[in-house]
Amino acid sequence: MKPLVIVAGPIHADGIKQLESEARVIVSSEETEAGMVKVAQEASGILFRAKPLCTRSLMSALRQLKVVGRHGVGLDTIDLPAATELGIPVVHAPGSNSNSVAEHAIMLMLALAKQAVVVDRRTRLADWGKNRWQGLLEMNGKTLGIIGVGNIGRRVAKTAGPSACASSATTSTCPPTSCGTAGWSPCPTSSPCSARPTSSPATPRTRRKRTT
């Protein structure tokens, strides 16, 4: 009999089809730990989305559990130390949505620079006064400070390149020589920038930085 895999929430039909080639698949709508434990008693694997969190108590309660997957990139919803202690491998899909997230970040930066929401509202009200143009920012020649130059940060820099933004990279994993080769210049987070997208993973270390 094929192993049982629980998918914690709907995913694309192609993903379900791939899973079904190797396993029995149940898509669960349970968003609580208690509900997931009840559904997944015989599961060999669980593919988590946003809810429920993959906690030590949840994994400990599932005696048949052999692997945990994360639909997407971030692993902050999974208790990694607990999974390691319990001998349960954790897998995810780094890079799978990097391009989409990078484009979304650039879209938001441009929307803020051009005050798209405010201008749209005034246009709908037929407000053509001079004030509608106040505060708009030209991004050409400005400095883009990217905090975290991983899969997403690198794509942001690459996509923003044609707009003539000078990309400055701040990361613990990008050596200065590598950044220079890519056309970025390493800089501290305190450096003045016109826009500063943050694409670092959510960890205890980066959470502290984001709040300071």
N, C-alpha and C positions, 0 to 999 in steps of 0.2 A: 504493500500500500504506500502511496506517495505521502510524504510528510505534510503536515498541516501548517499553513502560513496564514497568520492573521494580518490584514491590512487595516491599520487604524484610521480609516477615513477613505473617501473615494480618491482614486488616482486615474490617470488616463487609461483608456481601454487597452491600448497596446501594452502597457505595463502589466495589466492583469493577465493578458494573453501570454506574455513571456513567463510570468510566474506559474501559470497553469500548465505550462509545458513540463514543469518539474515538480509541482506540488499541488495539493488541494488548497484552494484559496477561499477565505471568508473575509468579506469586507465588513468591518464592524463600525457602528456609529457610536460606540461607547466612548465617552470622554472622561470617565472617572476611572481611577485605579481599581476600585472594587469591581466595576463593570467589566474592565478588561481582564482581570484575573478570572472572572467567571467564564468569559468567552474563550479564553486562551489556555484552559487547563491542559489540553492535549496538543498544544501548538509546539512545533519545533522552532519556529521563527516568527518574529513580529516585525512588521514594517511600520515604524512610527511616523506620524506627522506631527502636528502641534500638540495635540492632547490625546491621551493623558501623558504625563511625564513618565519617563522610563526610570523608575526609582529602584533602590536596593530591595525594598519590601516587595515590589511587584515582581522583579526577577526571581527573588527567593521563593515566591509563592508558586512559581511555574516550574515544576520538576522536569518537564520534558523540553524546556527551552534550551536551544543549542546556539542560536544566533539572533542578534538584534540588528535591524537595519534602520536607517534614517532616510526618509524621503526628502532629499535635498542635501544641503551641505553642512549646516550647523549641527554641532553635537552638544550644545549647552543644555538640551532637554534630557540628556542621557547621563546617568550617574556612571561615568567612566571608571573611577576607582572600584566601585562595587562590581561592575561587569568584569573587570580584570580579576578581582578576588574570586568571583564565582566561576571563572573560566568560560565566560560567554563572549565570543568575538563580537565586535561592533563594526558595522560597515556603513559607508555613506557614499555619496556621489559627488565628490569635489569637481568643480568645473561644469557640472551639468546645467546650471542656470546662470553662470557667470556673465555671459553676454547680455542676457535679458536684464540682470540687475545693474550692470554697468550702464546700459542704455537708459534705464530708469533713473539712475543717479544723475546722468547728464541732462535728461529731460527736466528733472526737478531743479537743477542748478540754473538752467536757462529760464525756466518758468519764474524762478525767484528774481533773476537778473532783470527780466523783462516785465515783472509783475503781471504775469499773464492773467491771473484771477481778477485783479483789480481792473486791468484794461478791458477784459471781457465784460465785466459788470457794467463799466461805464459805457462801453459800446452798445450794450443792450438797452441802456437808458438814453441813448443818443446824446451822450455827454462828450462833446468834442472840444471842451475847454483845454487851455494850456496845462492845467494841473494833471491831466491824464498822462503827460509825458514826464512828469517830475519823478526823479529817483530811479529811472531806468539806467541800467548798467551795460556798457559795451564790454563784452568779454575779450575782444581781440587785444592781444598784447598783455593780458592780465596773467597773474601767477595762480596756478592751480595746485594747491597743497594736498597731496593724497596721503592719508594716514592708513598704512597697511597696503603694501604692494604685493598682494597675492594674485590669485586668478582674477578677481574682480578689479582690484586696483590697477593692475597692468592693462586690463582692457579699457578702463576709464582713461588712462593716459594715452593709449593708442588711439582711441576714438576721438579724444579731445585734441589730438595733435594737429589736425588740419585747421582747427580754429585759431591756431597761433598762440595757444596758451603755453606757458613754460611750466612744465610739470615738475614739481618737487616731491621727492619720495621720502616718507618717514616710515621705516619698518625695521624690525629686528632680524628679518630673514633675507633682506636684499643687501648684499655687500656693495660698498661704494663703487667698486669697479664694474659690477653688474649694472647698477643704476646708471652709471655714466655711459656704458655701451648702449643702453636703451634710450638714451637722450634725456634722462632725468637727473636732477641734482639732489643728493641727500640733504635734508635740512631738519632742524629741531622743530617740534610742534609749535614753538613760540614764534616761528618766522611769520612775517606778515604775508597773507595770501588773500586774494579776492574771493576764493571759494575753497572750502576744505572738506571734501567728501571723506567719510570714514568707512573703510571696508575691511577692518580688522575683525577677526573672530571674537565672539563674546566669551571671554574667559575672565576669571577673577582679576587677572592683571590688567586687561584692557577695560574692564568695567570701572576700575579705580581711576584710570586715565580719563575716561569719558566724563567722569563726574568732577574732575578737578579743572 
